[in-house]
Amino acid sequence: MAWKDDEEPTVDKVAKQLWQIISPERQMSNRSSITEFLLLPFADTRKLQLLYFGLFLVIYLAVLLGNGLILTAVACDHHLHTPMYFFLFNLALLDLGSISTTVPKAMANSLWDTRAISYQACAAQVFFFVFLVGAEYCFLTIMAYDRYIAICKPLHYGSLLGSRVCVQIAAAAWGSGCLNAVLHTAITFLLPLCQGNVVDQFFCEISQILKLSCSNAYLTEVGALVFSFSLAFGCFVFLVLSYVQIFKAVLRIPSEQGQHKVFSTCIPHLAVVSLFVSTIMFAYLKPLSISSPSLDLMVAVLYSVLPPVGNPFIYSMRNKELKQALWKLMT
């Protein structure tokens, strides 16, 4: 029997039918067959790669030194064993952890002229980065609450922020970051990946990995996104309300010297919050029309590297007690 021209089976039609039959199994095998991802390099030429390696090495050592000094000063000086410096101690730990999750691997890739990162290392990088960044945002909110109690309710400071309460609040912040990271990491790496293994970022970023998925990944991630958005929005509202109350209390202080003293304790924290929130918001809320691999790379460097670099300098430059403790350590 002869086939009509419009009914003749072609290779493309047969291949399409076969793919529809075996696609679920094929998708699962694709996911399991991926053993490594290829990250986006900072430069194409060897000289620029070595230049970026040296630049990031200097930045990383500066972060280690600055946050290490804060950790040592708070741990060794008993005058700094207060709620404010306890939360600052946790913030320094988070800064060290977040930059150590991404930058050393990027430096190693630039030094050895490679782009590869193993599947397990990529999953670990996603988990720890989301965990540490989420916990840091929670601690910045807690530090705003600490300033609110110290300025607006100074007589109740000891009872509202006792040592036990501080430990419980810190544990809640670490736990919230961990839960957020577990949700995102589990959902991201359970998705079938069939769009290759090239990640258009210098570290394993969730949004870039989701682009490799076979399915509508953002609908799958809706539960984790709702949790993350609720946590972020709640912290943001709490931050804004805390500083509104702080500014109202400051404006009621009659002397300019008293206002300046109060502002000097809030400006470092406000600067750190502004730096952290602005870079994160620009990274994830920028219009798609201006998105490009080079711009995404630059923005990722800003929100993953700039806060850990800036935080220790902002706090140490404006904080007399911390500077005195550091001076004691060095002398």
N, C-alpha and C positions, 0 to 999 in steps of 0.2 A: 504494500500500500504506500503510495507516495504522500509525502508531507507537503502541505501548503507552505508558501513562503512565510506567512505570518505565524505558522504553527511549528516551524522547524526548530527543534531544540538546539540551542547554541551552547558553546562551552561556558559562557557567562551565566546563562540561565541555570545550567546544571550545577555549576559551582555555587551559585547563590542558594539553590535549594539544599545542597549538601551542608553549606555553612549554617543555614537555619536549623538543620537537624542536629548538628554536632556543636553548635555555638556554646551552650552551657558548659559542656565538658571541656571544650577548647578554652573557654575563658578561665576556668579553674586551673587548667594546666599552664596557661600563660602566667597566671599569678604565681603559681608554685615554681615556674621555670625562671622567674626573675631572681637572680642571685645578687645583683648589684644595681645601683643607680649611677648615672653620670651627672655630676653637678656642673653648674655654669662657671667657667673660669673667669678670673678678673681681667685677664689679658690674653691675647693670642701669641705675642712674641715672648721669647725666653727672658729678655732683659726686663720687660715690664713685669713679668711674673716674679722675678727676683726682687724688683723694686717694691711690689706690693707685699711680698713676704717680709721684707725689712720694715716696711711701714706698720704692718699689723703686729709684728714682733714688738716694736716700740710701744704701740698702743696696749698690747696685752700685758707687757711688763709694767707699764704705768698703772693699769687697773689692779694688777696683783699687789703692787707697792702701796697704792692709795687705800684700797679696801683692806689690805693686810694690816696697815698701820691703825686703821679704825678698829679692827677686830682686836688687835693687841692692846690698844689704849683702853678700850672699854672693858676688856677682860682683866687687865692688870691694875687699873686705877679704881679704888673703891669709891671715890667721889662720883664716878660715872655709873654706879650701880643703881640707876633710876629707871622708871618705865620708858622715858624718852630715849635713853641710850640703849636700853634693852631692845627696843624696836629698831633703832639704828644698826645695832649689831646684826639683827636678822636681815635687814636690808642689804648690808655689806656682804653677808653670806650669799644672798640671792644674786647679787651683782656678779660676784666671783663665779658662781655656778652657771649663770646664763651665758656669760661670755666664754667660759671654758667649754660650753657645749658646742659652740659653732666655730669660733675663731681658730683654735688649734688645728682642726681638720682642714680648714681653708688654707692655713699656712702650710701644712704638710703637702697639700695638693699643689700649691704654687711652687714649693721647693722641689718636689720630685716630678713636676710636670705631668700630673695625672688628674683625672676628674672623677675617679671611681670612689664609691662608698658602698659598703656591703648592705644587703637588705636589712640585716639585724641592727647594724650601726645606724642606719637611717631611721628605723623605728625607734631606737633608743634616743636618737637626737630629737625626734619629734616629741617624744614623751617628756624628756627632761626640759626642753625649751618651753613647751606649753605649761608644764608644771611650775617652773621657776618664774616665768613672766606673770602667770596668773597669781601666784603667791605674792610676788612683789607688788602688784596692783592692790591686793588686799592689805598689805602692810602699809602702803602709802595712805590708804584710807584710815587704817588704825592710827597712824601717826597724826593725821588731821584731828581725829577724835581726842588724842592725847593733848594736842595743843588747845582744843576747845575746852577740855576740862581744866587745864592749867590756867587758862585766861579767864574763862567765864565762871568757873566754879572752883576757885583755888582752895577754899576751905574744905572741900570734899574730895580733893585730889587723892589723898592717901587711902580713903575708903573705897572710892570708885575704881582706882587703879592700883590695887594691892598686888603683891607678887604672885599670888595664886590666880588672880583675875588676868594678869598679864600673860601668864603661861597658858591659860585656857584660851585667850584671844589669839595668841600666837599659834597654838595648835589648830584652832579653827581655820586660820589663814593658810597654814601649810596643808591642812586636809582638803580645803576647798580647791586649792591649786592642783593637788594630786588627783582628786575626783575628776576635775575638768580635763586633766591630761589623759587619764585612763579612758574616758569616754571618747575623746577625739582620736587617740592613737588606735584604740580597738576598732572603731568604725572605719577609719581611714585605711588601715592595713588588712581589713577583712574584705574590702571591695576588690572585685576582679580588675586587673590592670591589663589592658590590651592596646594601649597607645604608645608602646615603647617604654624606655626606661630613662629618658633624658629629662632631668629636672632643671627648669630654667631659673635657678637660684643658686647662691653659693653655699647654701645648706638645705637640708630637707625641710621645706616649708609645706604645710598642709595644703594650702590653696594650689600649689604647683603639682603636688602629687595627685590631687583630685582630678586634674586635667588629664591624667593618664588613665582614668577609670573608663570602663566599658559602659557603665550605667550613668544615670543621672545622680551623681554623687551628692550634690547639694541637698536633694530631697532626702537621701538616705541619712545625711548628717543633721537633719532638722532637729532631732532631740538634743544632740550635743550643742548645736548652735543656740537653741532656746535657753539651755542652762547657762552657757557662756554669756549670752546677751543679758540675761536676768542678773547674773552676778556682776557684770561690768556696769550695767545701768544702775543697779542698786548702790554700788560703790561710788559711782559718779554723783548720784543724787546726795549721798551722805557727805561726800567731799564738799559739794557746793553749799549744802545747808550748814556744815560746820564752819566754813569760812565766812558765810553771811553772818552767823552769830558772833564770830571772832571780830569781824570788822565793826559790827555794831557796838561791841564791848570796848573796842579800842577808841572809837570816836567819842565815847562817854568819859574817857580819861581826860582830866582837865589840863595836865601839863604836857607840853610837846616832848619833854624828855621821857616821860612815862610812855607816851605813844611810840616813840622811837625804840625804846627798850623792848616793848612787846612786838613791834614789827620785826625787829632784828631776829627774834626767835621763830617767826613765821615765814620770812622771806626765803630762807634756804629750802624749806619743805615745799613751799609754793612753786619755787623755781624747778625743783626736781619733778613735782607732779606735772607741771606744764610741759616740761621736756618729754616726759614719758608718755603722757596722754596724746600730745600733739603728733608725735612721730608715729604712734600706733594708729591713730585715727586717719592720718594721711596715707599710711600704708594700705589700710583695708577699706577705706571709704573714698578713695580717689576715683574719679570718673574713668570708665573703661576706655574712653576715647583717647586719653593721654597715657594709657598703659603701654609699656614696652619693656623688653628684657633688660635694657640698660637702666631705665628709670626704676624698675622694680628692684634691681640689684642695688642701686644707690639708696633707695628708701629702706631696704632691708638692713643695709649697713647702718643707717641712721638709727633705726629703732632697736637694733640688737647690740650695737657697739657704743653709741653715743651716751645713753643713760648710765651704763656702768663706768664709763670714763668720767662723766661729769659729776656724778653723785658725790664721790669722796672729796673732790675739790670744792664743790659748792658748800658742803657741810663744814669742811675744815676751815675755809676762808672766813665764814661768818660766825663761827662758834668759838668763843674764847676759852671755855672749859676744855673743849677737845684739843685746841691748840696748846693749852698749858699741859695737858696730859701727854701729848705727843712730844713736847719739848722736854718733859721729864724723862721720857723713854730714851730720847736721843742723847741726853746729857748724863 
